[in-house]
Amino acid sequence: MTPRKDRRQGKTKPPTTPSDEWMTVNGWTILAHPVFLDAMERLVEASRTEQAKGKDAPRPNTKLLGHIVDLAFEKIPADPGGTQFRHGGTLGEAIRHWFRAKTGAARYRLFYRFHSRSKVIVLSWIVFAGMLEDGNPPDDWSQLLASACSKAAKERLRSLFGGRTKTL
């Protein structure tokens, strides 16, 4: 499923329904921007390296990976617009439509956007105002959705997390 073009406005619309080709949790279709996928691939590799060192070695990357997976596939899809995910303008009024979930003693923030009507969440990873100003990830919903709906992004997300479909 790819995003549809709105003929009247020429804008990309989100996928209308979850399907087997997308990951869904609690009725929300989960997509990921390449910035998120890059960070997750590095974190998975660091976790594998830690695990290869043996059971007594410290595993901070493995713990962080577990926290991020919990946020992305449990807590955020349970209520993506929840007050605990609002940043309240700390990044500026112009980007209040971005939401964030904190982990790692609030040192790490997973930023995302969602579209309520179509029940789509786009994970974007650690986004600072400077990254948005540079356009990566894009602040425009249509551009963000298009990059997260690419075949490459979908395959990378599936290879990292498998085909999750879950109802909470």
Secondary structure, 3 states (H helix, E strand, C coil): CCCEECCCCCCEECCCCCCCCCEEECCEEEEECHHHHHHHHHHHHHHHHHHHCCCCCCCHHHHHHHHHHHHHHHHHHHCCCCHHHECCCCCCHHHCCCEEEEECCCCEEEEEEEECCCCEEEEEECCCHHHHHHCCCCCCHHHHHHHHCCHHHHHHHHHHHCCCEECC
